[in-house]
Amino acid sequence: MVYEVFGILLGVTIIAFAIWDYLKRLDIIKNKIEVNATVIRLKKTGYGGGDGGPMYSPVFQYYVDGVEFKKIYPTTSDKHIVGFTTTVYCHKNKPQKSLLPDQLKKEIALDIIFLWFGVFLIVWAIFF
């Protein structure tokens, strides 16, 4: 009985997190503007790449209504070198909230995985 209750509570918690996280993304999707962003430098963010060497994340610079914004996007892509330009999605009322299009797709996919994992836990707790 304890395991069933624990499984159900954990499943509900995971589902609630997935929905909350998705709603944050949905806010950006509904209120997005697309702006060009350029990698201005690479910032060392740790160690542990495939060879155990340093890992770097690109620092993107973009402008909204003449105001400059800078944001680090953790990524494993080799295409993000200094000078690389791409589109980012910004919240029109909160332009400091921005996402790369690929990042947005991955995060939504992750929310869906968490949602289904939470459902699985609840079903498993009830029936097994």
C-alpha positions as CSV (number, residue, x, y, z in Angstrom):
1,M,0.0,0.0,0.0
2,V,2.9,2.4,0.8
3,Y,4.5,1.7,-2.6
4,E,1.2,2.4,-4.4
5,V,0.7,5.7,-2.7
6,F,4.4,6.7,-3.2
7,G,4.1,5.8,-6.9
8,I,0.9,7.8,-7.4
9,L,2.3,10.8,-5.6
10,L,5.6,10.7,-7.5
11,G,3.7,10.3,-10.8
12,V,1.4,13.2,-10.0
13,T,4.4,15.4,-9.0
14,I,6.2,14.6,-12.3
15,I,3.1,15.3,-14.3
16,A,2.6,18.6,-12.5
17,F,6.2,19.6,-13.2
18,A,5.9,18.6,-16.9
19,I,2.7,20.7,-17.3
20,W,4.2,23.7,-15.5
21,D,7.4,23.5,-17.6
22,Y,5.4,23.2,-20.8
23,L,3.2,26.2,-19.9
24,K,6.3,28.3,-19.5
25,R,7.4,27.3,-23.0
26,L,3.9,27.9,-24.4
27,D,4.1,31.5,-23.1
28,I,7.2,32.1,-25.2
29,I,5.6,30.4,-28.2
30,K,2.4,32.5,-28.0
31,N,4.3,35.7,-27.5
32,K,7.4,35.1,-29.5
33,I,9.2,37.4,-31.8
34,E,12.1,36.2,-34.0
35,V,15.4,38.1,-33.8
36,N,18.8,37.4,-35.2
37,A,21.5,36.5,-32.7
38,T,25.2,36.3,-33.2
39,V,27.8,34.3,-31.2
40,I,30.2,36.9,-29.8
41,R,32.4,34.5,-27.7
42,L,32.6,31.1,-26.2
43,K,32.5,30.7,-22.5
44,K,34.2,27.8,-20.7
45,T,31.4,26.0,-18.8
46,G,33.2,23.0,-17.4
47,Y,35.1,19.9,-18.2
48,G,34.1,16.5,-19.4
49,G,33.7,16.5,-23.1
50,G,34.4,13.3,-25.0
51,D,38.1,13.7,-24.3
52,G,37.7,15.1,-20.8
53,G,38.8,18.5,-22.0
54,P,37.1,21.8,-21.4
55,M,33.5,22.4,-22.6
56,Y,32.4,25.7,-24.0
57,S,29.0,27.3,-24.5
58,P,28.2,30.1,-27.0
59,V,27.3,33.5,-25.8
60,F,24.7,35.0,-28.1
61,Q,24.1,38.7,-28.5
62,Y,20.8,40.0,-29.9
63,Y,18.9,43.2,-29.9
64,V,15.2,44.0,-29.3
65,D,14.0,47.5,-29.9
66,G,17.6,48.7,-29.8
67,V,18.3,47.1,-26.4
68,E,21.2,44.6,-26.3
69,F,20.8,41.2,-24.7
70,K,23.4,38.5,-24.1
71,K,22.6,34.9,-23.3
72,I,24.5,31.7,-22.9
73,Y,22.9,28.7,-24.5
74,P,24.4,25.4,-23.4
75,T,24.7,23.3,-26.6
76,T,26.7,20.5,-28.0
77,S,26.6,21.8,-31.5
78,D,29.9,22.5,-33.2
79,K,28.3,25.0,-35.6
80,H,28.0,27.6,-32.8
81,I,31.4,29.3,-33.4
82,V,32.2,33.0,-33.0
83,G,30.5,35.0,-35.7
84,F,27.7,32.4,-36.3
85,T,24.3,34.0,-36.7
86,T,20.9,32.3,-36.1
87,T,17.3,33.1,-35.2
88,V,16.2,33.1,-31.5
89,Y,12.7,33.2,-30.2
90,C,12.2,36.0,-27.6
91,H,9.1,36.8,-25.5
92,K,7.8,40.1,-26.9
93,N,7.2,41.5,-23.4
94,K,10.2,39.9,-21.7
95,P,13.0,39.8,-24.4
96,Q,15.5,38.5,-21.9
97,K,13.5,35.2,-22.1
98,S,14.7,33.6,-25.3
99,L,15.3,30.1,-26.7
100,L,17.0,28.7,-29.8
101,P,14.5,27.0,-32.0
102,D,16.2,23.6,-31.7
103,Q,16.4,24.1,-27.9
104,L,12.6,24.8,-27.8
105,K,11.8,21.6,-29.7
106,K,14.0,19.5,-27.4
107,E,12.6,21.0,-24.2
108,I,9.0,20.4,-25.4
109,A,9.9,16.8,-26.2
110,L,11.4,16.4,-22.8
111,D,8.2,17.7,-21.2
112,I,6.2,15.1,-23.1
113,I,8.6,12.4,-22.0
114,F,8.2,13.5,-18.3
115,L,4.4,13.6,-18.7
116,W,4.2,10.0,-20.0
117,F,6.7,8.8,-17.4
118,G,4.4,10.3,-14.7
119,V,1.4,8.5,-16.2
120,F,3.4,5.3,-16.4
121,L,4.3,5.6,-12.7
122,I,0.6,6.1,-11.7
123,V,-0.6,3.2,-13.8
124,W,2.2,1.0,-12.5
125,A,1.4,1.9,-8.9
126,I,-2.3,1.1,-9.3
127,F,-2.1,-2.1,-11.4
128,F,1.1,-3.8,-10.5
